[in-house]
């Protein structure tokens, strides 16, 4: 079945920001740097047996958790940086539709003063984008409370944990992928995919929040949000 594909701007930046002595990252990426925004087909007759879970990690040939080591950060001549992320999933119902929908995000922290300035500005021109507690009184930029994503805000992203020196985050990139399962994976409900290029936020901070959301054909969803410290 042919599926439409789209390449995100962040991935185009990754393509143009590679060091000359490094291989084209899209020859390493498991999906050729392509994001697929087609809707995941649903299985109308499936029954959930066990909860869906997802774990996010890193690796271009095998899965590693961020506790097991630090992924290599690839630097580009235009200042862009990326890593190769991985994920593991279990409990997926794949009997009739052997694929899952994966979305990967990277976020970076924003300083308290910049966070406050942004909120005060949005009160004037885009108050609808702010949580209710940021609309009245003196804004508290501390990390407590629902995070505020500056610039582009992904749709249908569940609540993120507090992260960084303030409650404001800046997004690095978003990847949405339909991941096909092998017959063995479909039978077990467990999947692993490595070597997924993930653009990092433009920031001097070593701290990055990597978020993975997963949905199976039954409509079950799972999310993992993992803070990592990377050599920037």
C-alpha positions as CSV (number, residue, x, y, z in Angstrom):
1,X,0.0,0.0,0.0
2,X,1.5,3.3,-1.1
3,X,1.7,5.9,1.6
4,X,2.2,9.7,1.2
5,X,5.4,11.1,2.8
6,X,6.6,14.5,3.8
7,X,10.0,15.8,4.8
8,X,10.0,18.2,7.7
9,X,11.9,21.5,7.7
10,X,14.0,20.3,10.6
11,X,15.2,17.3,8.7
12,X,16.0,19.4,5.7
13,X,18.2,21.4,8.0
14,X,19.8,18.2,9.2
15,X,20.6,17.3,5.6
16,X,22.3,20.6,4.8
17,X,24.1,20.8,8.1
18,X,26.3,17.6,7.9
19,X,30.0,17.7,8.2
20,X,31.8,16.8,5.0
21,X,33.7,13.9,6.5
22,X,30.5,12.3,7.9
23,X,28.2,10.0,5.9
24,X,24.9,11.5,4.7
25,X,22.8,11.0,7.9
26,X,19.8,9.9,5.8
27,X,21.7,6.9,4.6
28,X,22.0,5.9,8.3
29,X,18.4,6.9,9.3
30,X,16.1,3.8,9.3
31,X,13.5,5.8,7.4
32,X,15.7,7.8,5.0
33,X,14.9,11.0,6.9
34,X,11.3,10.8,5.8
35,X,8.3,11.5,8.1
36,X,5.0,9.9,7.3
37,X,1.9,11.8,8.4
38,X,-0.7,9.3,7.1
39,X,-3.2,8.1,9.7
40,X,-2.5,4.7,11.3
41,X,-5.1,2.1,10.1
42,X,-7.3,0.8,12.9
43,X,-8.3,-2.8,13.7
44,X,-12.0,-2.6,14.4
45,X,-12.1,-6.1,16.0
46,X,-9.0,-6.0,18.2
47,X,-9.0,-6.5,21.9
48,X,-6.3,-5.1,24.2
49,X,-4.7,-7.9,26.2
50,X,-1.9,-6.1,27.9
51,X,-1.0,-2.4,28.3
52,X,1.0,-0.7,25.6
53,X,4.3,0.6,26.7
54,X,7.2,2.5,25.0
55,X,10.8,3.1,26.0
56,X,13.0,5.7,24.3
57,X,16.7,5.3,23.9
58,X,19.5,5.8,21.4
59,X,21.6,3.8,18.9
60,X,22.2,3.5,15.2
61,X,22.5,-0.3,15.3
62,X,21.2,-1.5,18.7
63,X,19.1,-0.1,21.5
64,X,20.7,1.6,24.5
65,X,19.0,3.4,27.3
66,X,20.4,6.9,28.2
67,X,21.6,5.3,31.5
68,X,23.8,2.9,29.6
69,X,25.9,5.7,28.0
70,X,25.8,8.9,26.0
71,X,24.8,9.0,22.3
72,X,27.1,10.6,19.9
73,X,26.0,14.1,19.0
74,X,26.6,14.8,15.3
75,X,27.5,18.5,14.6
76,X,26.8,20.3,11.3
77,X,28.6,23.1,9.7
78,X,25.5,25.3,10.0
79,X,25.2,24.7,13.8
80,X,22.6,22.0,13.6
81,X,23.0,18.9,15.8
82,X,21.3,15.5,15.8
83,X,21.4,12.1,17.5
84,X,20.1,8.7,16.4
85,X,17.3,7.7,18.6
86,X,15.8,4.2,19.2
87,X,12.6,2.9,20.8
88,X,11.2,-0.3,22.2
89,X,7.5,-1.1,22.6
90,X,5.6,-4.0,24.2
91,X,1.9,-4.8,24.5
92,X,1.1,-3.7,20.9
93,X,-1.9,-5.4,19.3
94,X,-0.8,-6.1,15.8
95,X,-2.8,-9.2,14.7
96,X,-4.6,-7.6,11.8
97,X,-2.7,-4.3,11.2
98,X,1.0,-5.0,11.8
99,X,2.2,-1.4,12.3
100,X,2.4,1.3,15.0
101,X,2.4,5.1,14.8
102,X,5.5,6.6,16.5
103,X,6.1,10.3,17.2
104,X,9.4,11.5,18.4
105,X,10.2,15.0,19.8
106,X,13.2,16.8,21.2
107,X,12.8,19.8,23.5
108,X,15.3,22.2,25.1
109,X,15.1,24.4,28.2
110,X,14.6,28.2,28.0
111,X,15.9,30.6,30.6
112,X,13.5,32.1,33.2
113,X,13.9,35.7,31.9
114,X,13.3,34.7,28.3
115,X,10.3,32.6,29.4
116,X,8.8,35.5,31.3
117,X,9.4,37.9,28.3
118,X,7.7,35.5,26.0
119,X,4.7,35.0,28.2
120,X,4.2,38.8,28.7
121,X,4.4,39.2,24.9
122,X,1.9,36.5,24.3
123,X,-0.6,38.1,26.6
124,X,-0.8,40.9,24.1
125,X,-0.9,39.0,20.8
126,X,-1.7,35.3,21.4
127,X,-3.3,34.7,24.8
128,X,-5.1,31.6,23.6
129,X,-1.7,29.8,23.5
130,X,-1.1,30.3,27.2
131,X,-2.3,28.1,30.1
132,X,-4.8,29.8,32.4
133,X,-2.4,30.5,35.2
134,X,-0.1,32.5,32.8
135,X,-2.9,34.9,31.9
136,X,-3.4,36.6,35.2
137,X,-1.2,38.1,38.0
138,X,2.6,38.0,38.1
139,X,3.9,35.1,35.9
140,X,6.0,32.6,37.7
141,X,8.6,31.2,35.3
142,X,9.6,28.3,37.6
143,X,9.3,24.8,36.2
144,X,6.2,24.0,38.2
145,X,3.0,24.0,36.2
146,X,2.2,23.0,32.7
147,X,5.1,23.6,30.3
148,X,4.8,26.3,27.7
149,X,6.3,25.4,24.3
150,X,7.6,28.4,22.4
151,X,7.0,28.7,18.7
152,X,5.5,25.6,17.0
153,X,3.4,23.5,19.4
154,X,2.8,19.9,18.4
155,X,-0.9,18.9,18.4
156,X,-2.3,16.0,20.5
157,X,0.8,15.9,22.7
158,X,0.0,14.8,26.3
159,X,1.2,16.8,29.3
160,X,5.0,17.0,29.5
161,X,6.9,16.9,32.8
162,X,8.6,20.0,34.3
163,X,12.0,20.4,32.7
164,X,14.9,22.9,32.7
165,X,15.4,26.2,34.5
166,X,11.9,27.5,33.7
167,X,8.6,26.1,32.5
168,X,9.2,27.2,28.8
169,X,10.6,24.8,26.3
170,X,11.8,25.2,22.7
171,X,11.2,22.3,20.2
172,X,14.1,20.8,18.2
173,X,12.1,18.6,15.8
174,X,9.2,16.2,15.5
175,X,9.2,13.0,13.6
176,X,6.0,11.0,12.9
177,X,6.5,7.5,11.5
178,X,4.4,4.5,10.6
179,X,6.6,1.6,11.7
180,X,5.9,-1.8,10.1
181,X,6.2,-4.9,12.3
182,X,7.8,-8.1,11.2
183,X,5.7,-11.3,11.5
184,X,7.6,-12.2,14.6
185,X,7.0,-8.8,16.2
186,X,3.4,-8.8,15.3
187,X,3.0,-12.2,17.0
188,X,4.7,-11.0,20.2
189,X,3.5,-7.4,20.3
190,X,7.1,-6.2,20.9
191,X,9.0,-4.0,18.6
192,X,12.4,-2.3,18.4
193,X,13.6,0.2,15.9
194,X,17.0,1.9,15.9
195,X,18.7,4.6,14.0
196,X,16.0,7.3,13.9
197,X,17.5,10.7,13.2
198,X,16.3,13.3,15.7
199,X,17.3,17.0,15.3
200,X,18.2,18.6,18.7
201,X,17.1,22.1,19.8
202,X,19.3,25.0,18.9
203,X,20.7,25.6,22.4
204,X,24.0,25.7,24.3
205,X,22.4,23.8,27.2
206,X,23.4,20.1,27.4
207,X,19.9,19.2,28.7
208,X,17.5,17.7,26.2
209,X,14.0,16.3,26.8
210,X,13.3,13.4,24.4
211,X,9.6,12.4,24.1
212,X,8.2,9.3,22.4
213,X,4.4,8.7,21.8
214,X,3.2,5.5,20.4
215,X,-0.2,4.3,19.2
216,X,-1.2,0.8,18.1
217,X,-4.1,-0.3,15.7
218,X,-6.4,-0.8,18.8
219,X,-6.1,2.9,19.6
220,X,-4.1,2.3,22.7
221,X,-1.4,5.0,23.4
222,X,1.7,5.2,25.5
223,X,4.2,8.0,26.1
224,X,7.7,8.3,27.5
225,X,9.5,11.5,28.3
226,X,13.2,11.2,29.2
227,X,15.6,14.0,30.2
228,X,19.1,13.5,28.9
229,X,22.4,15.4,29.2
230,X,24.2,15.5,25.9
231,X,27.6,16.9,24.9
232,X,26.6,20.1,23.0
